[in-house]
Amino acid sequence: MPNPEALGSASLAVGQTVGSFSVFLPRFSEVRQASPGDEGTRKDVRLGQVAAFTVSVGIGLILSQISGQPEPAMVSLVMALVIVALYEKALRTC
């Protein structure tokens, strides 16, 4: 049976990860609709990815330290990697 404390802190980590990416990065539709030569959008996305990834993994590590469970850090890392991959895919299709 899953540990309720780990499940709660992992859920919080997922929410914080999604939230930090939505704060630091432009919307997917804006990235997808950018022109292929738009280096400004590409640089904005890359800078936002670094910032959001750092905040997300940092929050996951803090939650893991507080709860004593590894799940929040792992969930934050996996979610951040998935979102980075989605933005990279959107950049390549524009």
N, CA, C and O atoms as a MOPAC input file, in Angstrom:
PM7 MOZYME 1SCF
protein

 N      0.84500 1    -1.17700 1     0.00000 1
 C      0.00000 1     0.00000 1     0.00000 1
 C      0.89000 1     1.23900 1     0.00000 1
 O      1.85900 1     1.30500 1     0.75600 1
 N      0.56300 1     2.23800 1    -0.85700 1
 C      1.40100 1     3.42900 1    -0.92500 1
 C      1.37200 1     4.23100 1     0.37300 1
 O      0.36300 1     4.30200 1     1.07400 1
 N      2.49500 1     4.81200 1     0.64800 1
 C      2.61400 1     5.66100 1     1.82900 1
 C      1.86100 1     6.96900 1     1.56600 1
 O      2.19500 1     7.67400 1     0.61400 1
 N      0.85200 1     7.31600 1     2.38200 1
 C      0.08900 1     8.54600 1     2.13500 1
 C      0.94500 1     9.81200 1     2.18100 1
 O      0.68900 1    10.76800 1     1.44900 1
 N      1.94400 1     9.81100 1     3.02900 1
 C      2.82000 1    10.98200 1     3.11200 1
 C      3.60900 1    11.16400 1     1.81600 1
 O      3.76700 1    12.28500 1     1.33200 1
 N      4.09900 1    10.06600 1     1.26100 1
 C      4.84700 1    10.14500 1     0.00300 1
 C      3.92500 1    10.53600 1    -1.14200 1
 O      4.32500 1    11.29200 1    -2.02700 1
 N      2.70700 1    10.03400 1    -1.13600 1
 C      1.75500 1    10.35700 1    -2.19400 1
 C      1.37600 1    11.83400 1    -2.15700 1
 O      1.28200 1    12.47800 1    -3.20200 1
 N      1.16400 1    12.36300 1    -0.97900 1
 C      0.82100 1    13.78000 1    -0.85100 1
 C      1.94300 1    14.69900 1    -1.28600 1
 O      1.71100 1    15.66700 1    -2.01000 1
 N      3.15600 1    14.40500 1    -0.84900 1
 C      4.27800 1    15.26500 1    -1.23100 1
 C      4.63100 1    15.09600 1    -2.70800 1
 O      5.08500 1    16.04700 1    -3.34300 1
 N      4.42900 1    13.90300 1    -3.26100 1
 C      4.67100 1    13.69900 1    -4.69500 1
 C      3.63400 1    14.46700 1    -5.52400 1
 O      3.96200 1    15.03400 1    -6.56600 1
 N      2.39400 1    14.48200 1    -5.05900 1
 C      1.34900 1    15.25000 1    -5.75900 1
 C      1.66700 1    16.74300 1    -5.72400 1
 O      1.48900 1    17.44200 1    -6.72100 1
 N      2.13000 1    17.22000 1    -4.59700 1
 C      2.53100 1    18.61800 1    -4.48400 1
 C      3.69600 1    18.91900 1    -5.42800 1
 O      3.73500 1    19.98200 1    -6.04700 1
 N      4.63400 1    17.99600 1    -5.53700 1
 C      5.77700 1    18.18000 1    -6.44000 1
 C      5.32400 1    18.26100 1    -7.89600 1
 O      5.84800 1    19.07000 1    -8.66100 1
 N      4.35900 1    17.43300 1    -8.28300 1
 C      3.83200 1    17.47900 1    -9.65700 1
 C      3.19100 1    18.83800 1    -9.91700 1
 O      3.44500 1    19.46100 1   -10.94800 1
 N      2.37600 1    19.29000 1    -8.99900 1
 C      1.72000 1    20.58200 1    -9.16600 1
 C      2.70600 1    21.73300 1    -9.25800 1
 O      2.53400 1    22.63600 1   -10.07600 1
 N      3.72600 1    21.70700 1    -8.43700 1
 C      4.73200 1    22.76400 1    -8.45400 1
 C      5.56100 1    22.72000 1    -9.73500 1
 O      5.96700 1    23.76000 1   -10.25300 1
 N      5.80800 1    21.52700 1   -10.23900 1
 C      6.56100 1    21.39900 1   -11.48700 1
 C      5.78200 1    22.00500 1   -12.64300 1
 O      6.32000 1    22.80500 1   -13.40800 1
 N      4.52700 1    21.62700 1   -12.76900 1
 C      3.69300 1    22.17300 1   -13.84000 1
 C      3.55900 1    23.68500 1   -13.67900 1
 O      3.61300 1    24.42500 1   -14.66200 1
 N      3.38600 1    24.13600 1   -12.45600 1
 C      3.26100 1    25.56600 1   -12.20200 1
 C      4.51000 1    26.35100 1   -12.56900 1
 O      4.41100 1    27.43000 1   -13.15300 1
 N      5.67500 1    25.82900 1   -12.23700 1
 C      6.89300 1    26.57300 1   -12.56500 1
 C      7.13700 1    26.63100 1   -14.06100 1
 O      7.64600 1    27.63400 1   -14.56000 1
 N      6.78900 1    25.59000 1   -14.78100 1
 C      6.94400 1    25.64600 1   -16.23400 1
 C      5.95500 1    26.62700 1   -16.84700 1
 O      6.28400 1    27.30200 1   -17.82200 1
 N      4.75200 1    26.71900 1   -16.29500 1
 C      3.78000 1    27.66200 1   -16.84700 1
 C      4.17000 1    29.11000 1   -16.54400 1
 O      3.78200 1    30.01900 1   -17.27800 1
 N      4.92400 1    29.33000 1   -15.48300 1
 C      5.36600 1    30.68100 1   -15.14100 1
 C      6.55600 1    31.11400 1   -16.00200 1
 O      6.59700 1    32.24700 1   -16.48000 1
 N      7.51200 1    30.22000 1   -16.19600 1
 C      8.76000 1    30.59300 1   -16.85800 1
 C      8.75900 1    30.46100 1   -18.37900 1
 O      9.63300 1    31.01700 1   -19.04300 1
 N      7.79800 1    29.73800 1   -18.93700 1
 C      7.80500 1    29.48100 1   -20.38400 1
 C      6.56600 1    30.04400 1   -21.06400 1
 O      5.51100 1    30.16300 1   -20.44100 1
 N      6.69400 1    30.39500 1   -22.35700 1
 C      5.50700 1    30.82000 1   -23.10000 1
 C      4.57500 1    29.62900 1   -23.33900 1
 O      4.96900 1    28.47800 1   -23.15600 1
 N      3.36200 1    29.91100 1   -23.74000 1
 C      2.38900 1    28.84900 1   -23.99700 1
 C      2.83700 1    28.00500 1   -25.18900 1
 O      3.56200 1    28.47400 1   -26.06600 1
 N      2.38600 1    26.74100 1   -25.19800 1
 C      2.73200 1    25.84300 1   -26.30300 1
 C      2.27800 1    26.41000 1   -27.64000 1
 O      2.99700 1    26.30300 1   -28.63400 1
 N      1.11000 1    27.00500 1   -27.67500 1
 C      0.59300 1    27.53600 1   -28.94100 1
 C      1.49100 1    28.64900 1   -29.47700 1
 O      1.68000 1    28.75700 1   -30.68900 1
 N      2.04400 1    29.47100 1   -28.59400 1
 C      2.95600 1    30.52700 1   -29.04100 1
 C      4.24600 1    29.94500 1   -29.58800 1
 O      4.77700 1    30.43400 1   -30.58500 1
 N      4.75200 1    28.90900 1   -28.94600 1
 C      5.98900 1    28.27700 1   -29.40400 1
 C      5.76300 1    27.59400 1   -30.74100 1
 O      6.58800 1    27.69400 1   -31.64900 1
 N      4.64800 1    26.90500 1   -30.85500 1
 C      4.35300 1    26.16100 1   -32.08400 1
 C      4.12000 1    27.09400 1   -33.26600 1
 O      4.45000 1    26.75300 1   -34.40200 1
 N      3.55500 1    28.26500 1   -33.00300 1
 C      3.23900 1    29.19900 1   -34.07800 1
 C      4.38700 1    30.13800 1   -34.42500 1
 O      4.26800 1    30.94200 1   -35.35000 1
 N      5.48300 1    30.04900 1   -33.70600 1
 C      6.63900 1    30.90600 1   -34.00300 1
 C      7.22200 1    30.52300 1   -35.35700 1
 O      7.15800 1    29.36400 1   -35.76800 1
 N      7.78500 1    31.50000 1   -36.04000 1
 C      8.39300 1    31.21400 1   -37.33700 1
 C      9.69000 1    30.42800 1   -37.13400 1
 O     10.33800 1    30.55800 1   -36.09500 1
 N     10.07100 1    29.61400 1   -38.12200 1
 C     11.26800 1    28.77100 1   -37.96400 1
 C     12.54900 1    29.53900 1   -37.66200 1
 O     13.42900 1    29.01500 1   -36.97800 1
 N     12.67100 1    30.73900 1   -38.14400 1
 C     13.89200 1    31.51300 1   -37.90200 1
 C     13.82200 1    32.41300 1   -36.68900 1
 O     14.70300 1    33.25200 1   -36.50100 1
 N     12.80100 1    32.26800 1   -35.85800 1
 C     12.60900 1    33.14600 1   -34.70600 1
 C     13.52100 1    32.71300 1   -33.55000 1
 O     13.13400 1    31.91500 1   -32.69600 1
 N     14.72600 1    33.25600 1   -33.55000 1
 C     15.70300 1    32.89300 1   -32.52400 1
 C     15.31900 1    33.44600 1   -31.15000 1
 O     15.69000 1    32.87500 1   -30.12400 1
 N     14.58500 1    34.54400 1   -31.12900 1
 C     14.16700 1    35.11400 1   -29.85500 1
 C     13.28500 1    34.15900 1   -29.07100 1
 O     13.46300 1    33.99100 1   -27.86400 1
 N     12.33400 1    33.53200 1   -29.75200 1
 C     11.45600 1    32.56200 1   -29.09200 1
 C     12.25100 1    31.36100 1   -28.61700 1
 O     12.04500 1    30.87100 1   -27.50600 1
 N     13.15200 1    30.89100 1   -29.44900 1
 C     13.98100 1    29.73800 1   -29.06700 1
 C     14.80800 1    30.04500 1   -27.81500 1
 O     14.89400 1    29.22200 1   -26.90300 1
 N     15.40500 1    31.21700 1   -27.78000 1
 C     16.22300 1    31.59000 1   -26.61700 1
 C     15.35800 1    31.75600 1   -25.37100 1
 O     15.75600 1    31.36300 1   -24.27400 1
 N     14.17000 1    32.34200 1   -25.54500 1
 C     13.25800 1    32.48600 1   -24.40800 1
 C     12.86100 1    31.12400 1   -23.84900 1
 O     12.82500 1    30.93000 1   -22.63400 1
 N     12.56300 1    30.18000 1   -24.74800 1
 C     12.16200 1    28.83800 1   -24.31300 1
 C     13.31300 1    28.15200 1   -23.59500 1
 O     13.11100 1    27.56200 1   -22.53400 1
 N     14.49600 1    28.21800 1   -24.14600 1
 C     15.64700 1    27.54800 1   -23.51700 1
 C     15.95800 1    28.13600 1   -22.14600 1
 O     16.24000 1    27.39700 1   -21.20200 1
 N     15.91000 1    29.45500 1   -22.03300 1
 C     16.16500 1    30.10000 1   -20.74600 1
 C     15.07700 1    29.72600 1   -19.73500 1
 O     15.36800 1    29.45300 1   -18.57000 1
 N     13.83900 1    29.71700 1   -20.18800 1
 C     12.73800 1    29.32300 1   -19.31300 1
 C     12.83500 1    27.87000 1   -18.87800 1
 O     12.49900 1    27.53000 1   -17.74400 1
 N     13.29400 1    27.01600 1   -19.77900 1
 C     13.46600 1    25.59600 1   -19.43400 1
 C     14.47900 1    25.43300 1   -18.31000 1
 O     14.25300 1    24.67600 1   -17.36600 1
 N     15.58200 1    26.13500 1   -18.41400 1
 C     16.61800 1    26.03500 1   -17.37800 1
 C     16.07100 1    26.52200 1   -16.03700 1
 O     16.26600 1    25.87200 1   -15.00900 1
 N     15.39300 1    27.65600 1   -16.05100 1
 C     14.85300 1    28.20700 1   -14.80600 1
 C     13.79200 1    27.29300 1   -14.20500 1
 O     13.84000 1    26.99000 1   -13.01300 1
 N     12.83400 1    26.84900 1   -15.01900 1
 C     11.74600 1    26.01200 1   -14.51800 1
 C     12.26300 1    24.65100 1   -14.05600 1
 O     11.80700 1    24.12800 1   -13.03900 1
 N     13.20700 1    24.07800 1   -14.79300 1
 C     13.77800 1    22.78800 1   -14.41100 1
 C     14.47600 1    22.90400 1   -13.05600 1
 O     14.32200 1    22.03900 1   -12.19500 1
 N     15.23700 1    23.96800 1   -12.87800 1
 C     15.95900 1    24.17000 1   -11.62200 1
 C     15.00000 1    24.33500 1   -10.44400 1
 O     15.18800 1    23.72400 1    -9.39200 1
 N     13.98300 1    25.15500 1   -10.62500 1
 C     12.99800 1    25.36300 1    -9.55700 1
 C     12.25400 1    24.06400 1    -9.26000 1
 O     12.05900 1    23.71400 1    -8.09600 1
 N     11.83700 1    23.35000 1   -10.30000 1
 C     11.06100 1    22.11800 1   -10.12300 1
 C     11.84700 1    21.05500 1    -9.36500 1
 O     11.35500 1    20.48100 1    -8.39400 1
 N     13.04300 1    20.80500 1    -9.80600 1
 C     13.85700 1    19.77700 1    -9.15200 1
 C     14.24400 1    20.22600 1    -7.74600 1
 O     14.31400 1    19.40700 1    -6.82900 1
 N     14.49300 1    21.51500 1    -7.57300 1
 C     14.80100 1    22.02800 1    -6.23700 1
 C     13.65000 1    21.82400 1    -5.26300 1
 O     13.85800 1    21.40700 1    -4.12400 1
 N     12.44600 1    22.11700 1    -5.71100 1
 C     11.27700 1    21.90200 1    -4.85800 1
 C     11.09800 1    20.41700 1    -4.56800 1
 O     10.77200 1    20.03900 1    -3.44300 1
 N     11.30600 1    19.57900 1    -5.56800 1
 C     11.21000 1    18.13400 1    -5.34500 1
 C     12.22300 1    17.64400 1    -4.32200 1
 O     11.90300 1    16.80700 1    -3.47800 1
 N     13.43400 1    18.16000 1    -4.39500 1
 C     14.46000 1    17.77500 1    -3.42200 1
 C     14.11300 1    18.25900 1    -2.01800 1
 O     14.31900 1    17.54300 1    -1.03800 1
 N     13.59100 1    19.46500 1    -1.92800 1
 C     13.19100 1    19.98800 1    -0.61800 1
 C     12.06700 1    19.13700 1    -0.02800 1
 O     12.10300 1    18.78400 1     1.15100 1
 N     11.07500 1    18.81200 1    -0.84900 1
 C      9.96700 1    17.98600 1    -0.36700 1
 C     10.44100 1    16.58900 1     0.02300 1
 O      9.93400 1    16.00700 1     0.98200 1
 N     11.40200 1    16.05200 1    -0.71000 1
 C     11.95500 1    14.74900 1    -0.35100 1
 C     12.69100 1    14.81400 1     0.97800 1
 O     12.58900 1    13.90300 1     1.80000 1
 N     13.41600 1    15.87600 1     1.18000 1
 C     14.14300 1    16.04500 1     2.43000 1
 C     13.17500 1    16.16400 1     3.60800 1
 O     13.39000 1    15.56700 1     4.66300 1
 N     12.11300 1    16.93900 1     3.41700 1
 C     11.13500 1    17.13200 1     4.49200 1
 C     10.39000 1    15.84500 1     4.81000 1
 O     10.21500 1    15.49600 1     5.97700 1
 N      9.94900 1    15.13500 1     3.76500 1
 C      9.13300 1    13.93700 1     3.98300 1
 C      9.96800 1    12.69300 1     4.27200 1
 O      9.45500 1    11.71500 1     4.81600 1
 N     11.24300 1    12.72200 1     3.91500 1
 C     12.08600 1    11.54700 1     4.09900 1
 C     11.81800 1    10.46800 1     3.07100 1
 O     12.22500 1     9.32200 1     3.25900 1
 N     11.13900 1    10.81300 1     1.98900 1
 C     10.79600 1     9.87300 1     0.92200 1
 C     11.43500 1    10.34700 1    -0.38600 1
 O     11.53900 1    11.55400 1    -0.60500 1
 N     11.86500 1     9.43400 1    -1.25900 1
 C     12.48200 1     9.84700 1    -2.51700 1
 C     11.48100 1    10.20900 1    -3.61600 1
 O     11.87100 1    10.79000 1    -4.62900 1
 N     10.21000 1     9.87900 1    -3.43900 1
 C      9.22500 1    10.04700 1    -4.50500 1
 C      9.07000 1    11.48100 1    -5.01500 1
 O      9.00700 1    11.67300 1    -6.23000 1
 N      9.00600 1    12.49700 1    -4.15100 1
 C      8.84500 1    13.85500 1    -4.68800 1
 C      9.97100 1    14.27800 1    -5.62900 1
 O      9.71000 1    14.90500 1    -6.65600 1
 N     11.19600 1    13.95100 1    -5.30200 1
 C     12.32100 1    14.31800 1    -6.17600 1
 C     12.24300 1    13.56500 1    -7.49700 1
 O     12.48300 1    14.13800 1    -8.55900 1
 N     11.90800 1    12.28500 1    -7.43100 1
 C     11.81700 1    11.48900 1    -8.66600 1
 C     10.68100 1    11.97600 1    -9.56200 1
 O     10.84300 1    12.09000 1   -10.77700 1
 N      9.52600 1    12.26400 1    -8.94900 1
 C      8.37600 1    12.72400 1    -9.71600 1
 C      8.66600 1    14.08900 1   -10.33800 1
 O      8.31000 1    14.32600 1   -11.49300 1
 N      9.29600 1    14.97500 1    -9.60200 1
 C      9.65100 1    16.29000 1   -10.14300 1
 C     10.59900 1    16.15700 1   -11.32500 1
 O     10.42700 1    16.82500 1   -12.34500 1
 N     11.58100 1    15.30800 1   -11.18800 1
 C     12.54300 1    15.11400 1   -12.26100 1
 C     11.87700 1    14.54900 1   -13.51000 1
 O     12.10900 1    15.04200 1   -14.61300 1
 N     11.05500 1    13.52300 1   -13.34600 1
 C     10.38600 1    12.90700 1   -14.49400 1
 C      9.43700 1    13.89400 1   -15.16800 1
 O      9.43700 1    14.01100 1   -16.39300 1
 N      8.63500 1    14.60000 1   -14.38500 1
 C      7.70300 1    15.57200 1   -14.96300 1
 C      8.44700 1    16.69000 1   -15.68500 1
 O      8.03900 1    17.10800 1   -16.76900 1
 N      9.52900 1    17.17000 1   -15.09500 1
 C     10.29900 1    18.23700 1   -15.73300 1
 C     10.89500 1    17.75900 1   -17.05800 1
 O     10.89400 1    18.49800 1   -18.04200 1
 N     11.39900 1    16.53300 1   -17.08500 1
 C     11.95600 1    15.99900 1   -18.33000 1
 C     10.88800 1    15.83700 1   -19.39800 1
 O     11.14300 1    16.10500 1   -20.57200 1
 N      9.70400 1    15.40600 1   -19.01100 1
 C      8.60600 1    15.25800 1   -19.97100 1
 C      8.21300 1    16.61500 1   -20.54600 1
 O      8.01800 1    16.74500 1   -21.75500 1
 N      8.09700 1    17.62000 1   -19.69000 1
 C      7.70000 1    18.94700 1   -20.17500 1
 C      8.79000 1    19.55100 1   -21.05700 1
 O      8.48000 1    20.18800 1   -22.06400 1
 N     10.04800 1    19.36600 1   -20.70100 1
 C     11.14800 1    19.85900 1   -21.54800 1
 C     11.08700 1    19.17700 1   -22.91300 1
 O     11.26400 1    19.83000 1   -23.94200 1
 N     10.83800 1    17.87500 1   -22.92600 1
 C     10.74500 1    17.14900 1   -24.20000 1
 C      9.58100 1    17.66500 1   -25.04500 1
 O      9.70600 1    17.77200 1   -26.26500 1
 N      8.46100 1    17.98200 1   -24.41500 1
 C      7.31800 1    18.51200 1   -25.16100 1
 C      7.64300 1    19.87500 1   -25.78000 1
 O      7.28200 1    20.14200 1   -26.92600 1
 N      8.31300 1    20.71700 1   -25.03000 1
 C      8.69100 1    22.02900 1   -25.57900 1
 C      9.72600 1    21.87900 1   -26.70200 1
 O      9.67400 1    22.60700 1   -27.69400 1
 N     10.64200 1    20.96000 1   -26.55100 1
 C     11.62100 1    20.73200 1   -27.62300 1
 C     10.92900 1    20.24800 1   -28.89300 1
 O     11.27400 1    20.66200 1   -29.99900 1
 N      9.95600 1    19.37200 1   -28.71700 1
 C      9.17800 1    18.88200 1   -29.87500 1
 C      8.43100 1    20.03800 1   -30.52900 1
 O      8.38900 1    20.13900 1   -31.75500 1
 N      7.84100 1    20.90800 1   -29.71500 1
 C      7.13200 1    22.06700 1   -30.26600 1
 C      8.09500 1    23.00100 1   -31.00300 1
 O      7.73600 1    23.55700 1   -32.04200 1
 N      9.30000 1    23.18000 1   -30.48800 1
 C     10.28900 1    24.02000 1   -31.17200 1
 C     10.71100 1    23.42100 1   -32.49800 1
 O     10.94300 1    24.15400 1   -33.45900 1
 N     10.81400 1    22.12300 1   -32.56900 1
 C     11.26600 1    21.47600 1   -33.80800 1
 C     10.18300 1    21.45300 1   -34.87400 1
 O     10.49100 1    21.37100 1   -36.06300 1
 N      8.93400 1    21.52200 1   -34.47300 1
 C      7.85400 1    21.49400 1   -35.46700 1
 C      7.52000 1    22.86400 1   -36.00200 1
 O      6.75400 1    22.97200 1   -36.96000 1
 N      8.07100 1    23.92800 1   -35.41400 1
 C      7.75400 1    25.26000 1   -35.93300 1
 C      8.66800 1    25.61700 1   -37.09300 1
 O      8.55000 1    26.70300 1   -37.66000 1

